């Protein structure tokens, strides 16, 4: 398992052979926030977008 970091959040990264995608989940939060991408760059972009969306949602609540 590999890890990505962005704005103080970490993500657990795995490869899904079945789906042919990299799959990640933001670690260390109570919610389940997942994202995926076909390449490392797509995965990184999806992770950063997921963190940004998560922070915006938390601020609204």
C-alpha positions as CSV (number, residue, x, y, z in Angstrom):
1,X,0.0,0.0,0.0
2,X,1.3,3.5,-0.9
3,X,0.4,6.9,0.5
4,X,-0.2,10.3,-1.0
5,X,-0.3,13.6,1.0
6,X,-2.1,16.9,0.4
7,X,-3.0,19.8,2.7
8,X,-2.1,17.7,5.8
9,X,-4.3,14.7,4.7
10,X,-3.0,11.3,3.7
11,X,-4.6,8.8,1.4
12,X,-4.2,5.0,1.2
13,X,-3.6,4.0,-2.4
14,X,-4.1,0.5,-3.9
15,X,-4.3,-0.9,-7.4
16,X,-7.5,-2.7,-8.4
17,X,-6.6,-5.3,-10.9
18,X,-10.3,-6.1,-11.5
19,X,-11.1,-2.4,-12.4
20,X,-7.7,-1.5,-13.9
21,X,-7.6,1.6,-11.7
22,X,-5.7,3.1,-8.8
23,X,-8.1,3.5,-5.9
24,X,-7.6,5.7,-2.9
25,X,-9.3,6.7,0.3
26,X,-8.6,9.6,2.6
27,X,-7.2,8.2,5.8
28,X,-7.7,9.4,9.4
29,X,-11.2,10.9,9.0
30,X,-14.5,9.6,10.2
31,X,-16.1,9.8,6.8
32,X,-15.5,7.6,3.8
33,X,-14.0,9.6,1.0
34,X,-12.8,7.6,-2.0
35,X,-11.4,8.5,-5.4
36,X,-9.7,6.8,-8.4
37,X,-7.7,7.3,-11.5
38,X,-6.2,5.4,-14.4
39,X,-2.8,7.0,-14.0
40,X,-0.8,8.4,-11.1
41,X,-1.5,12.0,-12.3
42,X,-5.3,11.3,-12.6
43,X,-5.2,9.8,-9.1
44,X,-3.3,12.8,-7.7
45,X,-5.8,15.2,-9.3
46,X,-8.7,13.2,-7.9
47,X,-7.2,13.1,-4.4
48,X,-6.6,16.8,-4.4
49,X,-10.2,17.4,-5.6
50,X,-11.6,15.0,-3.0
51,X,-9.7,16.8,-0.1
52,X,-10.8,20.2,-1.4
53,X,-14.5,19.0,-1.6
54,X,-14.2,17.4,1.8
55,X,-12.9,20.6,3.4
56,X,-15.6,22.8,1.7
57,X,-18.3,20.4,2.9
58,X,-17.0,20.4,6.4
59,X,-16.8,24.2,6.4
60,X,-20.5,24.4,5.3
61,X,-21.6,22.0,8.0
